[in-house]
């Protein structure tokens, strides 16, 4: 920021609004900028308004995804530069902040705006107005804009453009973990088999890139989990398990950022539930057992939580094995009694077991449901609509004419 006392005062005040993240932070920062511009026109401002001041105001709008106002402030900066204020020359940070606003925008077409801005930035650099080429932050911003707009193909294209630019000699455009992770996540969230496969392909590219460049760009647990979740969502648990094995091997080889966590295991269990195979329940419980084993060995920090137990119960319910579902439910109760606070049964846990009873059409399903309802009281849980629907179905299974049904 400007190094005069007054410049510091204005700069700190504008930055304070940015830090506040208040909904009106952009407007308040712009008011301060307007005061500076008025003083400059009156000749009472003892210094020119520099690009970092404009950039900070742009950031105040960018954090809220306000693309329109970020562009308006940018044009004011460009106007000041064209009027002879050399210190207002737009820099790469200002352009990157503009792109960052697109990544936070709720407009589904924000990626198009980002691409147009990037093209304008390249033109500005070619014409000599922008001195520095796009850097890592710039590329990551446009990648994120495409990813958040559900455009994984475009996000991947920009990752490859970034790498190409870096290979050509633009060392400022060096891809980092965030570059790859954003594309992996974009493909993973497409919820298609192709998306899951593409996310794993980018994971592979990340590993290859790290080896080729000898840079410390390694996949972390978040990247691995994104790929596993992608496979789980489309009912491909075996592929999710293969990714988990790769993650574990990577961790054992020294990549501490690839440490296993509960989400890794939950993704695979969810995948088996989604697959609805006859062996789904058995495989899901094997994953649960593996998690417990790794925790005992000190490799996994977390113990199974209620969400994971409930997902295994659901998996057994889907394949019509109520006895197995009940065993996992009892196992969860026991784990909770032994001090695992995160294993405390939830309403979803009880509803999952009720569903297992009704799915199997047990002749004593009604009686079993009543026992569960009493057990819910121990955990101060209140039945919801799903609970009552399952109870009715359970009693319909019991004799078919019980008046409570």
N, C-alpha and C positions, 0 to 999 in steps of 0.2 A: 504494500500500500504506500501512498504518498508519505514521505518522511518528515513533513512539517508537522508541528503540533496539531494544527487544525485538521490536516489530512488524517492524522492518527485518530482524532476524535470522531470524525465522520466514518472512517473505516471501521473503527471498533463498534460504533453504534449500528452500522449496517450488518456487521458480522454477528452482533448480538441477536438481531432479528432472525438471521439465518439459523443460528444455534437454537433459538427458541422453537423452531418448527411450528410456530403458531399459524393457524389458517390465514391470518392477515399479514404474515411476515413479508410476503412479496410487496404488497401495497405500502406497508410502512417503510420498507427499504427503498422503494421507488420514491416515496415522498422526500426522504433524505437526499436521494440523488437529485431530485428536482430542485431542492434548496441549493445544492452545490451548483447546478447548472444556472440557476437564477443569479447566484453570486458571481459566477464566471462571466455572464453576460454584462453584469453591472460593473465588473472590474474590481470587485471586493474579495474575490477568492485569490489568495496569493500563490496559487499553484494550478497547473492544468489537471483536469480529471483524467487519471490514468486507467488503462484497460483493467487492472485488477479490481478497481472500484466497480466498474460496470459488471465484471464477472461475478462479484459477490452479490450484486443485486439480481443478476440472472439466476444465480444459485438459489436465492430466496424463493423464486418462482419455480425453479426446476425441481426442488424437493417435493413439490406438490403436483408435479406433472403438468404444469401450466405452460404448454408449448407456445401458445399465442403471445403471452406476455414476455416470455423469455426472448422470443424473436423480436418483439417491439423494442426491448432494452438493447438487444444486440444492434439493431439498426440505428439507435441513438449513438451507440459507441462508434459505429462505422461512420456515421455522419460527422461526429466530432473529429475523427481521424481525417476525413476528406476535407474538413474545414481548416486543416493545418495543425491539429493537435497530435503530434507524433506519438506522444505517450499513450494515446488512446488506440494505437494500432491493435486491432484484434489479434489475439495470440491463440495458440493451440488449446490452451486451457479454456478459453471462452467458447471456442467451437465445441470442445468436448462436453462442456456443461449444457450447451444447447441440445446435443445428442442425448445426454443423460435425461433431460426433461422428457424426451420422446419415450425413453425406456420406462418412465414412471407414469406416462399418460394412460388414461382409460380409453382413449380413442383407439378402436381396433385397426385403424389405418395409420397409426402413429409411425409404423415402420416405413411407410412410404415417405412420410415427411422426413424421417431420419435419413433415408437414402438420398433424397433431394438435397438435404443440408450437407451431407458428406460430399456430394458432387460439387456443390458450391464451394466447399472448403478446399477441395482439390484444385478447383479453378483459381481460387484466391492464392493458393500456394504457387501455382504455375505462373500467375501474373505478378508474383513478387510482393503482394500485399501481406500474405501470411508467410512469415520467415521460416517457421518450423513445419516439418511434415507431420502427418497423423502419428500419434504415439499409441502406446498400449491402452491408455485410458480411452482414447478416441475410438479405437476399434472395439474395445469391450462395450462401450456405450451403444454403438450401433448393433452389435451382436445382441445385447440385452434388449434393445428396442424391438428387434425382430423376434426374439424368443418370447418376450412378454405379449407380443401381438399374435402369438401362435403361428409363427412362420418359421418352422425349424429348417426348411430348405434354405431360406435366405440367411438365417443365422449361420448355418454351416458354410454357405458360400462366402460370407464375410470372414469367417475364421480362416478359410483357405486363402482369401485375398490378403489377410493379415500376415500369414506365414510367408506368402509369396513376396510381399513387400519387405519383410524382414530378411529373407534370403537374398534379396536384391541389394541389401546394404543399409536399409533403414533400421538401424539398431534400436531406435526408439519404439519400434512397433513389435518388440519381442513378445510373443504370446506367453501368457502365464496360466496358472491353474484356473483362474476365473474365466479365461477365454474358452477353454475346453469345457469346463463345468456348465457354463450357460447353454452351450449347444447340446451337451448330453441331456440336460434337464428339459430343454425344448423338445427334443425328439421323444424323451421318455413320457412327457405329458400329452403326446398325441394319442396315446392309448390305442395304438395299432401294433400289429406284429412287426410291420415294417419299421415303425418308430422305435420299438424295442431293439431291433437288430441294428438300426442306424446309431442308436445311443451307445451300443456296445462297440460299434465300429469306431466311433469318435474316442471312446475310452482306449481302444487299441492304438489309435493314432497318437493319443497323448503319451502313451508309454513309449512308442517308437520315437516320437519327437524328443523325449527326454534323453533317450539313448544316443540319438544322432547329434544332438546339440550339447550333450553333457551338462544341461541346465537342470537345476533342482525343481523340475516341473513334474510332480508325481500325483497320481490320483489319491484323493482322500476318501474317507468313509462316505461322505455325501455323494460323491460321484459314483462309487460302487453301488450305493443304496438306490440311487436314481435308476440305474440299469436294472437292478433286481426288481424294483417296484414296477418298472415298465413291463418286464416279462410276467410278473405276477398278475398284473391287471388284465393281460390277454390270455391268462390260463396256461402259462408255460413254466411251471415250477421247476422242471428239470434244468432248464437253461438258467433260471435264477440261482439254483443250487450250484451250477458250474461257476457262475460269477462269484458266489460266496467263497468257493474253494480258491479261486484266483486271488480274491481279496486276502484271504487267510495266508496264502503263500507269499503274497506281496508283503504282508505285515511281518511274517517270520523272516523274510529276506532283509528286513531292516527299515521298511517304510512305516514309521510310527504313525503317520497320518492316516494309514489304512486300518487302524485298530477297529476291531469288530464292535458293533453296538447292538442294542436291542432291536433297532429298526431293521437291521439286516435280516434277522431271524423272522421277524414279524412279516416281512415282505414275502418270504418263502412260504411260510405257513398260510398266508392269505392266498398265495398262488395255488397251493394244493386245494384249498377250499373252493377256489374259482374253477379248478380243473374238473371237480366232481367225478373223479375216478374212484374205482372200488378201493384202491390202495391209498386214497387221499388222506383218510384219517390216520392210518398207520404211519405214513410218511410225515405228516404234520407233527405227530407225537414224537417221532424220531428227531425231528428238528428241535422240538422242545427239550428232549433229553440231552441233545448235543449242547444246547445253550446252558443247561444246568451244569454239565460236565466242564465246559470251558470256564464257567464262573468259579467252580471249585478249584480249578487249576490256576486261577488268577489272571487268565488271559482276557476274560470278559468281565468288565466292571459291574454291569447290571445283572440282577437276577430277573427271572421272568416276571412280567407285570400282569395286571388283570386283563389288559387288552390282548396280550399274547395268549394267556390261558383261555380267554373267551373265544378267540379265533380258532383255537384247537377244538374247543367244544362245538363250535359252529361247523367245523369240518366233519366231525363225527356225526353231527346231526344231519348234514347234507347226505351222507352215505347211509343213513338209517341205522346207526349203531348207538342207541341210547345208553346202554350199559357202559360203553367206552366213554361216552360223553360225561356220564355221572362220575366215572373214575377220575377224569381230569378235573371235574368240578371239585370233588373231594380233595384232590391233590392241591388245588388252589387254596382251599380252606386250610389245609394243613400247613402250607407254605406261609400263609398269612399268620397263623398262630405261632409259627416259629420266628416271627419277627420281620417278615418281608411285608412292610407296609404297602408297598406298591402292588401287592397281590390281593388286596382287599376286594372281594366280589362287588361288582356293580349291578345295576338293574339289567344291563345288557347281558351279563353273565347268567343271571337267572332266566332271562327270556330265551337265551340260547339253549339252555337245558330243557325248558318247557317246550321249545320247538322240536327238540330231539325226541321227546316223549310223544308229541302229537304226530310227527312225521312217521314214526315207527308204528303208530296205531296200536299201542299197547292196551291190553284189556284193563289194566289197572292204572292207566295214564291219569285218570281223574284223581285217584287217591294220591298218586305221586305228586301231582300238581298242587294239591292241598298242603302236602308236607312242605313243599318248596315255598309256598306263600307264607307259611308260618316261619320258615327259616329266614325269609326276607326281613322279618321284624327285628331279628338279631342285628341287622346292619342298618336299621332305620330307613329302609327303602320303601317307596310307595309305588304300587303297581301302576303302569300306564296303559294306554290303549292296546299296545302290542301284547302286554301281559294278559289282559282279559280275553283277548281274541284267542291266545294260546290255551288259556284255561278252558274256554268253551270247547275248543277242538279236542282237548284232552278228555273232557267228560263225554263228548260224543263218541270217542273211542271206547269208553268204558260203558259197556252194555247198550249204548246208543239211545237210551231212553231215560237217563237219569234226569230228574226234574231240574237240577242245577244247570243243565245244559240248555 
